[in-house]
Every structure is written in structure tokens, then in C-alpha cells.
């Protein structure tokens, strides 16, 4: 039972590190290591994994081995594999790989769409119908990611009508699920909770999740607000890798919400995730070794509540609070 009013008894956590995380690491991780990471995540209890991207290999060479990864990962009935399809061509490439879900990103902000996908929002919405039809044809669940659903770089808060344009178009295309993305890491709990609640009230049959970044340190608060608003799932990345790297800032505060911190948060609040933090942390540490990128995770660096409760005082304590 949760210890905070309005929280669910359980929440789904989606690991996006193998896609959104590794795309931000300059050197590609070997395919065999990616598969080993997947195996470690599954052993820890992770059941929803965004494993690959079908962006053009010239654009993202770090993720060019999507087919090889999907050919080698364990196939279990209770594990859902998701891949990002940037457009219809990417979706066509994904068809033979046997993914359970595809993610199509549609930015609510026009400038972000042009710079990130080289297409207008209108062009992306026009392609949405074809991608959705292809997904239905092949029995794949399509999840739309509404980027900049709250705040946009070089702009600020995104107007309500702009994010709802993408949401409504997804529903019109028959998409069963979407997530609102905290793309910049400058979102706050008030707007996260309000917009998730608004989408759920507007489209009652739609599953709504949230993708969390942590530039401003609000990711844990945003996660709580999202759960209180009825979010079906939360997304994060091992070590906080990836995301939110378009503009200057200290690398130690940029990136996705570390999934290990979300696990620790949920554990502490009594919200079940089905994931063992003890088994997850060695996987994250292995990723840190492979990438050479320091983790931004608080629980990885500072330890868990259990770690501190079990700790022993040193012989000569240095200071106190």
C-alpha cells in the first residue's frame, strides 16, 4: 500500500536506455553487450524495454544494429520489446524484427520537429496514419510519443492547443497508447499532473504514460505528480543516459530520469514495480563501465535507504547535521 495519498499500488516502469540512452553515447556499444544488458534487465524484473531504433544508420550509427539486437534478445511471453520508428520507412524496416511495440515521436513544438526530424508537425501527423495502419496490419502496438508536451527549448511553455493537436491526432489514428514527454527537463509537477489528467479525461480509453528528464532535478516530483494523475507508466534510462542534451549545461544534471532512482522512489513510497533494485544496479554499473559516462543516479552514487540503514558508523565520524 502506498504511503502517499493518490498514488497507485503499482506502476509500470519502461527502460529506454538501450535506445534513448545509447544514442547519446558517441561510441557504439557492441551488439553482444547490448544483448547482455537486456538479459540483466530481464533478470532484475524489467518487463518493458525500448531496445532499438530504426533511424537511418548514418544518423544514429550507435543504433545501426537494431536487426541484430532483436534477433539475439531473449523472447519471453511477459517481456515487451519496443523500438522507435522515426517515420514510415523506419516502420517498414522494423516489420521483420518481431517487436511488440513501435514508438513514433511527434513533437508538439514546430521548431523542435523541424530540427529533430526535419519535418513539420503537419507532415508528421500526415504520416502517422500510415504508420498506424502498418502497425495494425502486423499486430504491433503503436505508442505515440508527444515530444515537448509541456515545455520547448528556445521557447518556453507549450500552449495547450499544440500538445492536444498531437494527442487528438493519435487518437483519431486509432493509437491505443501515448506518452507525454518531458523533453527539456524543465517541466514541473503542476503542469505534468494537469496535462496527464486532462488527456485521460479527454480520451478515457487511451493509456497515458510519461517520459521523464531531470535537468532541473524535478523528475522524482514529476513522477509522483504523474502517478497521482493516473499515468499508466513512467519512463527512464539506466544511469540517466541520453535525452536533453541539445543545450549547454553541466552534464551531471542533463539526461533522462535514471530508472534506478525511479525504482528506489517507488520502493520507498510503497508503489510496486516488480523490479529488484539490488539486481538492477549491477546492470547499470556495467553500462557505466561500457560507456565511460558517469551515472547521474542518486541511488547509484549515494546508496539506497536500505544501504544506509544497514551501514555502520566509522570509527571517527566527520561532522553531523
C-alpha positions in Angstrom: 0.0 0.0 0.0 1.4 3.4 -1.0 2.3 5.8 1.8 1.3 9.0 -0.1 -2.3 9.9 -1.0 -3.3 9.4 -4.5 -0.6 7.0 -5.6 -1.3 3.7 -7.2 -0.4 0.4 -5.6 1.7 -0.5 -8.6 3.2 1.3 -11.7 4.8 0.1 -14.9 8.4 1.3 -15.5 9.8 1.4 -19.0 13.5 1.2 -19.6 14.6 3.3 -22.6 18.3 3.3 -22.0 19.2 1.0 -24.9 17.6 3.4 -27.3 17.3 6.9 -25.9 20.3 6.4 -23.7 22.8 4.9 -26.0 22.0 7.2 -28.9 23.7 10.0 -26.8 26.9 7.9 -26.3 29.5 8.6 -29.2 30.9 5.1 -29.4 28.5 2.3 -30.3 28.1 -0.4 -27.7 28.9 -3.9 -29.2 25.7 -5.9 -30.0 26.7 -8.7 -27.7 27.0 -6.3 -24.8 23.6 -4.8 -25.6 22.1 -8.3 -25.5 23.8 -9.0 -22.2 22.3 -5.7 -20.8 18.9 -6.8 -21.9 19.4 -10.2 -20.2 20.4 -8.4 -17.0 17.4 -6.1 -17.1 15.1 -9.1 -17.5 16.7 -10.9 -14.6 16.2 -7.8 -12.5 12.5 -7.8 -13.3 12.2 -5.2 -16.0 9.4 -6.2 -18.4 9.2 -3.3 -20.8 12.3 -2.4 -22.8 12.8 0.1 -25.6 15.6 -1.8 -27.1 16.3 -0.4 -30.6 15.8 2.5 -33.1 15.1 2.3 -36.8 16.6 5.7 -37.5 18.8 5.7 -40.6 22.2 4.2 -39.6 24.0 7.3 -40.9 22.0 9.4 -38.5 22.5 7.1 -35.5 25.3 4.7 -36.0 25.1 3.8 -32.3 21.8 2.1 -33.0 22.5 0.7 -36.5 22.4 -2.9 -35.3 18.7 -3.0 -34.5 18.0 -6.1 -36.5 21.0 -8.0 -34.9 19.9 -7.0 -31.4 16.3 -8.1 -31.9 17.5 -11.4 -33.4 19.5 -12.2 -30.3 17.5 -11.0 -27.3 15.5 -13.5 -25.2 11.9 -13.8 -26.2 9.7 -14.3 -23.2 5.9 -14.1 -23.0 5.9 -11.4 -20.3 8.6 -9.2 -21.8 7.6 -6.3 -24.1 10.1 -5.0 -26.6 9.7 -1.6 -28.1 11.5 0.1 -31.0 11.5 3.7 -32.2 10.3 4.2 -35.7 11.1 7.7 -36.9 8.8 7.6 -39.9 7.0 5.1 -42.3 10.3 3.9 -43.8 11.6 3.1 -40.4 8.4 1.3 -39.5 8.8 -0.8 -42.7 12.3 -1.7 -41.7 11.0 -2.7 -38.2 8.4 -5.1 -39.5 10.6 -8.3 -39.8 12.1 -7.8 -36.3 9.1 -9.0 -34.3 8.7 -6.1 -31.9 5.7 -5.9 -29.6 5.5 -2.1 -29.9 6.7 0.8 -32.0 7.2 4.3 -30.8 6.6 7.2 -33.2 7.7 10.6 -32.0 5.5 13.7 -32.8 6.7 17.0 -31.4 4.1 19.4 -30.1 6.5 22.2 -30.9 7.1 23.2 -34.5 10.8 24.2 -34.2 11.7 21.0 -32.3 10.0 19.0 -35.1 11.9 20.7 -37.8 15.3 20.5 -36.1 14.9 17.0 -34.7 13.0 15.3 -37.5 13.4 17.7 -40.4 9.7 17.7 -40.9 6.9 20.0 -39.8 4.3 18.9 -37.2 1.7 18.7 -40.0 4.0 16.4 -42.1 4.5 14.1 -39.1 0.8 14.0 -38.4 0.1 13.1 -42.0 2.5 10.2 -41.8 1.0 9.0 -38.5 -2.0 7.3 -40.2 0.2 5.2 -42.5 2.4 4.1 -39.6 -0.6 3.2 -37.5 -2.1 1.2 -40.4 1.1 -0.7 -40.9 1.3 -1.4 -37.1 -2.3 -2.8 -37.1 -1.5 -4.9 -40.2 1.4 -6.6 -38.5 -0.1 -6.9 -35.0 2.2 -4.3 -33.4 1.0 -1.9 -30.8 1.8 1.7 -31.7 2.7 4.2 -29.0 2.9 7.8 -29.9 5.5 10.0 -28.0 4.4 13.6 -27.8 7.7 15.4 -27.5 7.8 18.8 -25.8 4.4 18.2 -24.4 5.0 20.8 -21.7 8.0 23.0 -22.4 10.1 23.6 -25.5 13.8 24.7 -25.9 14.4 28.2 -27.0 10.7 28.9 -26.4 9.2 28.0 -23.0 5.8 26.6 -22.1 4.0 24.9 -25.0 0.4 26.1 -25.4 -2.4 23.6 -24.6 -3.8 23.6 -28.1 -0.4 22.5 -29.6 0.1 19.4 -27.4 -3.6 18.5 -27.7 -3.3 18.6 -31.5 -0.8 15.7 -31.4 -2.8 13.8 -28.8 -6.1 14.1 -30.7 -4.5 13.1 -34.0 -3.1 10.0 -32.3 -6.5 9.0 -31.0 -8.0 9.7 -34.4 -5.5 7.3 -36.0 -6.6 4.6 -33.6 -3.4 4.6 -31.4 -4.1 2.9 -28.1 -1.4 4.5 -26.0 0.8 7.6 -25.9 3.2 9.3 -23.6 3.8 12.9 -22.8 7.5 13.6 -22.9 9.4 15.9 -20.6 11.8 16.6 -23.4 13.7 19.5 -22.0 13.9 18.5 -18.3 12.4 21.9 -17.3 8.9 20.6 -16.7 7.3 21.0 -13.2 4.9 18.8 -11.3 1.9 21.1 -11.7 1.9 21.0 -15.5 2.8 17.3 -15.6 -0.1 16.3 -13.4 -2.5 18.7 -15.1 -1.8 17.6 -18.6 -1.9 13.9 -17.9 -5.2 14.3 -16.1 -6.5 16.4 -19.0 -5.6 13.8 -21.6 -7.1 11.0 -19.5 -10.3 12.9 -19.1 -10.5 13.8 -22.8 -9.8 10.3 -24.1 -10.9 7.8 -21.4 -9.9 4.7 -23.4 -6.3 5.9 -24.0 -3.4 4.7 -22.0 -1.2 7.6 -21.0 2.4 7.5 -19.7 5.2 10.0 -19.1 8.8 10.1 -20.3 10.9 11.9 -17.7 14.1 14.0 -17.9 15.9 15.6 -15.0 17.7 18.8 -16.0 16.0 20.8 -13.2 16.0 17.9 -10.6 12.2 17.7 -10.7 12.0 14.2 -12.2 11.0 12.5 -8.9 8.4 15.1 -8.2 7.1 14.9 -11.7 6.9 11.1 -11.4 4.8 11.5 -8.2 2.6 14.0 -9.9 2.2 11.7 -13.0 1.2 8.8 -10.8 -1.3 10.8 -8.8 -2.8 11.9 -12.2 -3.2 8.3 -13.3 -0.3 7.7 -15.5 -0.1 4.1 -16.7 3.7 4.1 -16.8 6.9 6.0 -16.2 10.0 6.0 -18.5 13.6 6.4 -17.5 17.1 5.2 -18.5 19.8 3.4 -16.8 22.4 5.8 -15.3 20.3 8.7 -16.6 21.9 8.3 -20.0 20.6 10.2 -23.0 18.0 12.9 -23.7 18.0 16.6 -23.0 21.4 17.3 -24.5 20.6 20.0 -27.1 21.6 23.0 -25.0 24.6 23.8 -22.7 24.6 22.7 -19.1 26.5 20.7 -16.6 26.5 17.0 -17.8 25.8 15.8 -14.3 22.3 17.2 -14.4 21.4 16.5 -18.0 19.6 13.5 -19.3 16.8 11.1 -18.7 15.5 10.3 -15.3 17.7 7.4 -14.0 15.4 4.3 -13.9 17.3 3.2 -10.8 16.1 6.4 -9.0 12.5 5.8 -10.1 12.7 2.2 -8.8 14.1 3.5 -5.5 11.4 6.2 -5.3 8.6 3.7 -5.9 10.0 1.2 -3.5 10.2 3.9 -0.8 6.6 5.0 -1.4 5.2 1.5 -1.4 4.4 1.5 -5.2 5.2 -1.9 -6.6 7.2 -2.1 -9.8 8.2 -5.8 -9.9 11.9 -4.7 -10.4 14.6 -5.6 -7.9 16.8 -2.5 -7.3 19.5 -4.9 -5.9 19.6 -6.8 -9.2 19.2 -3.7 -11.4 22.1 -1.7 -10.0 24.9 -4.1 -11.3 23.4 -3.8 -14.8 23.5 0.0 -14.6 27.1 -0.1 -13.3 28.1 -2.4 -16.2 26.6 0.2 -18.6 28.6 2.9 -16.9 31.8 0.9 -17.4 31.0 0.2 -21.1 30.1 3.7 -22.0 32.6 5.6 -19.8 29.8 8.1 -19.0 29.4 8.8 -15.3 25.9 7.9 -13.9 23.7 10.7 -12.8 21.7 8.4 -10.5 21.4 9.4 -6.8 20.8 5.9 -5.5 23.8 4.5 -7.5 26.1 7.2 -6.1 24.6 7.7 -2.6 23.1 4.3 -1.8 19.6 3.3 -1.0 17.6 3.7 2.2 18.4 0.0 2.9 22.1 0.6 2.4 22.2 3.5 4.8 20.1 1.7 7.4 22.5 -1.2 7.4 25.6 0.9 7.4 27.9 1.1 10.5 29.3 4.2 11.9 33.0 4.8 11.1 35.5 5.0 14.0 35.8 8.7 13.6 32.6 10.4 12.4 33.3 13.6 10.5 30.7 16.2 11.2 26.9 15.8 11.7 23.7 17.6 10.8 
